[in-house]
């Protein structure tokens, strides 16, 4: 097994990946809060960690991939006050909260399926693990790092920091700075310190989502679910914890504090964070109201979109940038991604039509290793894509009779593309469907008619067929061995 380097956000450096248990990997990724349709910002972590999941399995690991569904406890301010996001949506639409959660979970799954994101091994819901979260809160109280205030339970950040000096280890936040910058919210008089975070919230009379607990009828805090469910399904320590960079604080910082308070250490060996999708330099998000849903991308029905973009165009757009770099949305960038994706798909089809020669004039044996080297360097998908484009150039050069390849080298290129384009990058040929054979058959018939016209020196008919196909987006290429077409 080749060495794999992963950038660990906790240590701020690339580290050699060594799982806790040989040949097995436990990975937890923070999933969506299901109160609205998924947008491009949701697609990025899903695709990023889908590629991580695919690659780890490809190089021989047995992976348990846990990605949660947040259907309770995520309040409006991403802090500890305001209305539950799902309960608010339910009130506005006059639905049951679980009805809202189920509806948007179904739509999230449909969007992820369209993007060819594999389902995780386990997809636990916060509302289905209330008992585990209550048990976690009690353990933190027993350890002396939480206090009850008016029926709510808060994590004692200052005491934790005094004892461990670890609060802020992931995000770099400093408690003294938090004390001066944390905005006052209604109800914060319950807290000993404004930076303390809720482990359990007492429900207001109008709050629909509520459960019995030793402290009050209420609901768990946003951060408790991931600690409780990560521990339940992956153990007290697992290999990789992933999510968007926007979750680093307060969510992931709080997860580390909770786990350390109970177990004496954080939840994982490697913290991985994907960077943001931005619009005009500002993070795309529901809370900012500047998001474009995935369905809007697929249909083109949004004022910022010049056209519709297919799921594979979106996936390719995201993979063109390294997961730790920012990606700024623009129609120009998406159109470029659309063209790049089409180039790869066309090259793969052309590869299947290449005629082998006795010798190769191009060396293709290094491409496989180059792609592995890029993936082993912190999942560097843009470098992989650059190598795939180099391969596409070779394929097109051979197709134009300007170079030659043996059958063994053609098979090698096909194997590399099968592995990295489809298996690891998770792309699929959207033009390939049940209609492919029909389209190929019809095009063969049309090109045969054109060939007959050319043989009869009926240049007008020959040119008309070529030009009419051109207006439909079909390019006809004449060669020594006859005509071929490209969509």
N, C-alpha and C positions, 0 to 999 in steps of 0.2 A: 504493500500500500504506500502510495507516494505521500511525502510530508505535506500537510495542509496548514497554511498560516491564516489565522483569523485575527482581525483587529478587535481587541478587547477595549471597549469604552472605559472600563474601570481602570485599566493600567495605561491607557492612551498609547498603546503600541500593539504591533502585530505579535502574536504568540503562536507557537507550535501547538496545533490542536491535538490534545491527548484526552480522550474520553475517560470518564471515571471508571467505566467498565469496558474492558476490551471488546471491540466489535459492536458495541451498543451505544446509541446516543439518545439522550433525553432532551427534547427541545420544547420550550414553552414560548408562545408568541401571543401578545395581547391582541385580541380580536376587536370587532366593532361594538359600539353601543348602538343597539338597533331601534332607533327612533326616527330614522329617515333613510332615504335611498343612499346607497354607496356612491362615493364620488372618486375622482382621480386620486385624491390623497389616500383613500382606503385601498386603492388598487396597488399602490407602491409597496407597502409592507407585505401585502398578500403575495405579490409576484416575487419580491425579494426573497422571502423565506420559503416560497415554493421552490425557487431555484436551489436554495440551500438544502432543502429537504430532498429534492431530486438528486443533487450531486452527492450528498452523503450516502444515499442509498446506492447510487451508481458505483461508488468506490468501495462498496462492500459492507457498509454499516447497516445494522438493523435499527431503524429510527422510530421512536415513539414521539410523535409530533402532537402537542396539545395546543389548541388555539381556542380561547374562550369566547363566549357570547355574553356581553354585559347587558342584562335585561332588568337590572335594579341597582339603585345606589349611586348612579352617576348623576350628580346634581348639576344645575345649570352653570354654576360658576367654576366648575372643575375644582371646587374647594369643598366647603362643608355647609353651605347655605344655599337657599333658593329651592326651587322645585325639582323633583326627580325628572330627568329629561323625558323618559318614557311616560311617566304619569301625566306630565304636562301635555304631551302629544295626545294621550288618551282622552284627557279632559276636553281639549280643543276639538277633537273629532268624535266625541261622545262614544268612545269604545272602551272595552276593558283593556287595562295595561298589557296583559298577556296577549291580547288580540293584536295590539300594535306591535309587540315584540315578535310575535310569530310571523306577521305579515312582512315586516322588514327583514327578518331572518331569511324567509323564503326568497325575497328579492335579492338579498345579498348573495345567497347561494347561486341563484340564477346568473347574476353578473359574474361571479367567480368562475362558474362553469364555462361561461362564454369566453373568459380570459384564459381558459385551460389551466386554472389553478386547481391542483389536486386537493381533495378534502383531507383534513388532518386525521391523525389516528383516533383522536378523541376530541370532541367539541363540547366541553361542559358549559352549562348555563349557570350564571351567578345565583339565580332564583332557585336552582335545584340543589344548591349546596349551602343553605342557610345554617344547618346544624354544624357543619364543618367550620363555618365562619364564626359562629357563636363560641365554639370550642377554642378557636384560635384567640379570640378576644379575651376569653377567660384566662388562657395561658399567659397572655401578655400582662394582664392585671396581676396574676399570681407572681409573675417575675418582677413586679414593681415598676413597670414602665407604662402604666395606663391608670387613669382615674375616672371615676363615675361623677358626672355633673348633671344634675337635673334629668336623670334618666338616660343621658347620652354618655358614651364612653370615648375618651380622647387619649391619644398616644402622647406621653410626656417627652417631648423632643429634648428639652433642656436637660432632664435627668439622664436620658439616653446618651446625650453628647458628653455630659460630665463623666459618665462611666466608660464610654467606649471611644470617644473622639472620632466616631465614624459617620456622623450625620453630615451629608454633603460630599461623601467620598466618591459618589458617581457623578453628580451634577456640578460639584465645585461650589455649591451654595454655602454661605457662611451664616450662622445663626444671628450674629450681631447685625449683619446687613438685613436679614429677613425681618428682624425686630423693627427696623426703621423704615422698611419698604412695604411690608405686608399691609394691604388695604383693610380697613375695618369693615366687617360685614355684620349684618344683623345677627344677633345671637352669639357673637364672639365673646360676650361677657361670661359665657359658660366655660371658656378656656382659661387655663392658667397662663398661657403664652399664645400669642396670635399665630405662631407657627405650628402649634399642636394640630394634629389632624384627627378626624373622626374615625373611630373603629366601629361604632354603632351609634345610630341616631334615633332618638325618641321621635316617634311619628306625631305630627300635628293631627288634630281631629279630622281634617279634610284629606289627609294623606291615605290613598287607597292601598298602596303596597306596604303591608305591615305584617310582622311576625312576633310571636311571643319570645321573650328572652328574660334572663335573670334580672335585667336592669330596667326594661320597659318594653312596651309594645312598640316596635320600630322596625328598622331595616339596617343592613350592614353598610359600612362606609365603602367608598369606591375601591380603596386599595386592598381591603381584606380579601376580596374574592380571589385575586391572582395568587396570593400567598397560600390561601387555604387549598385551592384547586391544584396549584403546582405541586404542593407537598403531597396531596392525596394521590396524584397520578404519576409523579416522577420522583418522589422522595424528598428528604430534607435538603439534599444537594443534587442538582442535576447539571447537565453540561452547558446548554445554551439557553439564554433568555433573550428574546428579541422583541422589537417593537419600533415605533416611530420615535425620532429624536425629541418630538414634543412631549413624549411620555416620560422622559428622563427625570423631570421634576414637575410635579411632586410624586407622580405615580410610582416610578421605579425606585426612587430614593426611599419612599415610604415602604415599599416591599422589602428592601434591604433591612431597614430598621425593624420591621415586624419580625422578620425571620431571625435576625441577630438577637433580638430581645428574647426569643423563645429558644433558639438553638445555639446561639453563640457565634453564628456565621451567616453570611448571606446565602441566597438561594441557589447560586449557580457559579460555574467557573468562568464562563465567557458571556459578557454582555455585548449584544450586537444591536446597533441602532441605524435604521435607514434615515436618510435626510428627507427634507420636505419637497413637495411639489409647490411651486409658487406661481402666482399670477401677478405680473408687474412687480416682482420682488417681495410680495407679501404672501405668507403661508395660506394655502388653500384650506378652508375648513368651514364646517357648518356654522360654527359660532361666529365666524366673521361674515357669513353670508356671501362669500365670493366663490363658491364652489360650483362646479359643473358635474352633474351626476353622470354615472357611466351610461345610463340609458340615453341621456341627452347626447353624449358622444356618439353612441351607436346610431342614433336617428338624425343627428345634426340639428336638433331642435333646441338651440340656445343662441341668444343674441351674439355671443362671443365666438361662435363657430361659423366658419365659412362653408363647411360641408360636414357630412357624416364621416366618422372614422370607425373602421372595423375593430373588433376586439384584438385581433393580432397586430394591427397597427399600434394600438394602445400598449400592448405588451412589449412590442419591439421598441417603441418610444422610451419606455421605462428602462429596458435593458441596455439601451445605448449609452446610458450614464452609469457610472459606478454607484452602488447603492448608498455610499456615504457622501455623495456630492448632491448639491441642490439641482433640481430640474425645473426650469422656468417654462410654463406653458406658453405656446404660441401656435397659431395655425401653420406658420412657416415650418416650425420644428416638427409638427405632426405630419405635414405633407412630405417633408424630407424622410421621416421615418416610414411613411407609407411606400415611398419609392425604394428605400433601402430594403424593406421587407419583401417587396415585389421582386427585386433583383435576386435575392437569395432563393425565393421560391422558383423563379424562372431558371436560375442556374441549376437547381436540383432536377428540374424536368429535362433540361438540356443534357445533363449528365447521363440520364437514362437513355438518350438517343445517340451518344457518342460511339463512333466506330473505332474499335481498338486497332493499334498498329503493332508491329513486331518489336519496336523500341520506343522508349519515352525520351522526348527532348526536354522534358521538364521534371525536376525532382520534387515529388509530392510527399516524400516520406517524413518530413519534419512537421507537417501541419498538425498531426494528432498530438504530438508532444507539446507543441507550442500552445495548443488549446488547453491541455491539462495544466501546463505551467501557469497559464493565466487564471484558471479556476482555482488552483492551489494557492495563488497569491490573493487571498481574501476575496474570492469569488468575483474576479475582475471580468465581468461580462462584456464591457466595451472592447477590451483587448481580444477576447474570443471572437467577437463580431468582426473586428478588423482582419483577423486571420481567415474567417469565413469569406469575407469579401475578396481576399487574395485568392482563395480557392475558386471563387466564382469567376474571377478574371482568367485563371488558368483554363477553366472549363469553357468559357466563351472563346478563348484563343484557339483551343483545340477544335471547337465546333466550327470556327472560321477557317480551318485547315492551315493555321499558321504555327501549329505545334502538334506534337503527337503524344499519345499515352498508350501504354500496354493495357491489356484487360486487367492485370493485377493492380495497376495504378488507378484505373477507373474504379475498381472495386474498393480500393483503399479510400479514395475520395468519398465514395458513397457511404462507406462505413463511418468516416469522420463526420459527415453531415448528418447521418442518421443519429449518431450519438449526441452531437453538440447542438444541432439545430432543433431537433425534435424531442429527444429524450431529456436532455439537461436544460436547455433554454426554454423548453415547453412550447415552442412555436408549432403551429400546424398550418397546413396549406388550406386556406379558406376556399380556394377555388376547387379543391379536390372534394368531390362529393359523389353521390350516386349518379350525377349527370356527366361526370368526367368522360366515361366511355362513350356516351351519346355525343358529347361535344367533339371528341376526337374522331368519331365515326363520321359526323357531319362535315368536319373540316377536311377529312381525307377525301370525301366525295367531292367537295367543292374544289379542292386543289387538283384532283384528278380531272375534273371538267376543264379547269384552267390549263392543265398540262396538254389536254387534247386540243384545246383552242390554239395553244402556242405551236403544237406540232402541225396544225393546219394553217399556220401563219395568220390566224384570226387575232391579230394584235389588239384590236378594239375590245373584243370580249375579254381577252386576257387582262388587259389594263383595267377594264371596268370592274372585274372581280377583285383585283388587287386593291383598287381605290375604294370600292364600296366596303370591303373588309376593313380598310384603314379607318374609315369614318366610324366604324363600330368598335374601334380600339384593338383590332387584330392586325398585327404586322406580318406580312408575308415576306420571307427571305428566300431568294433563289440561289441555289448552289449547284455544284457539279452532280450531286446525287439527287437532285430534284428540289422541290420547294418545301419549306417548313414554315410553321406559324408560331407566333407568340401572342399571348393575350396582354 
